[in-house]
């Protein structure tokens, strides 16, 4: 009887601690008017497809058959400063995961920056890097603008944001409800956008676009802030950064309303098993469909090969992407797998086709 009491006490203590931590990690929810995708408390996906519930999570954990990962399978880190680029051109440098440095019209822009070792609320546990950031933080130029697609730990990293604010204090653009987190970390210039809303920054029009995903940082804040992609438009070019998303018809709508795009950044990884991941992450095959839906002239893969967030490893998504491009008779040069730390200009991509 004593042993049973000890087991029961330990079980209840574990869940009590978990609930307390989950509560403390939960972010402050957005407060604003009701809209077609916000019921006053939570946001909804445009497709009606939502992230799987707790029952599916337990099934996924029980039945997982993850691919094997290799630690530090790529170790190149650019330590040389990133060069400037002609303001009428676009230059991107892949850090890894969903982090890019995009340079255009004299502006240096970071997307979902993360230089931490783990995408987790704790640096002693959680998914760790399988390769280092391909661009040293110290090699970054002055950062003018940071785009944050949503509040998940692999896209909104506290350590990295605090470093950026301390060094450059740039403008941050994020979806509705994310500003409370950013301001808590010292961000002084934060602009929140709803889907299809836009803002002007130094001659660039930044517009938030719908995505099919979810948000949460703890247990009690699921979908209380918005998720989004972004369009960066100048007087000469249009860039599309999808953020995190599952596939839906929203991409056809984005293509019809906003396309074509000169350059698009599209996720390809963390998609297996598809029965569990498909509402929130696209497969490589679906990434090719997005490339076509949004009428992208040149696409670049992201969200692969860095953090083990699903059952596909560092090689599977890129291999499937290459095969799907062949099946669809799309030249590999039209949808590139970027090398970390290398600076690539749009003019080079166009001239090398």
Steps between C-alpha positions, in 0.01 A plus 500: 500500500785736586662439162174578322467824695857597406433423133174698505665793678789500251257488207291788634811701584636452148179624339468788744852617414431454129183709524676774693785517248250490214310788656814708555615443141163595350501837330249780540220462246395756241210727588316655207189505284343181369582415139440208260810328644482625862207420731607742770720247679669277242611513139396247235661368186351610166459136392331385820776240542652526846801354675431154643369471855645329806373156399687517170808636678511195727448269202783673313732469800409132541541403133797716395755352259741789455780504245852508639669838526871570486634767733708767324459341159577848364725737692576793268454835672556825314703732721578761233270803495209477258568733207257774397293459185373734231176645634311399185603137547405250773758305698418222743723308739373177654580460869296179534154382598276800409757771568611708202675830462324679213656817359307730269472876444766567762303308766638202694217268604501188718224238490413297813853530641639226725866460591437303822613142545146379571155609383350467844403707803799336670853470365564179696225301327296500180587461130866586446684609188630234265724761337623841611358825361653543155565869563669621815296757687806725506514496119155655463472852360286762674151352535216737410196273507404163652201300379349258753244258356362359829590423858637144486845453651671414171378831353493731802814448708549712813881488508534604137241777517668651806839499324351669195326768708813572702717540190269670247153566647330442162132507403312175561193402297290215639143363488231608744571411862876449474604851601449432871782244489731721295447803721567291810842422347580867443380556143407866470377510140234235440230502232222240518313400185183306430475289186501715186596812701817687407746761620759721331859484624776696326340470156403134540141382531475212749175304482392207721345204319288209630659167587366167629670444834447565873663685788601427859794533737338324796197288581235770533565732206436288191382715209467814712746679270509497121739333253585636154726522200634826359530678168785748457426732210713779358456710188688234303457158665265287706622240753285240677594336830240233584580452869378164636196345337316190397370490145161648410330699226618819668813483286295516182327805645834660584621431148187651347499806726869573535701296248715457313801514732858554398630297794323269749621320813301178547529231774562137406576315826362371831213329316507130598272331592272690267178390675620697802705783349303592187268759662802704613799412275521446125671205339760554225235404242263760641783754506532459123124556473536821701776610263251459217197637687664831591659531155851521638769574245773376734454303821735405785450212745500549877389334826711187455815333624559694823268400785346149533140615528336204326594153371679610180875551535743744339499323161147379433321827415768626261512161324121494456501861379750418224291204384176700499658776291601236245149353497349846446761583232617801698868586476687460828627856456143628540469356853841502665628326810716772654850457638553649843710811531518573127372830365284463189353779290185480294689631198745209528212251519335646191822517299599142592173339387 
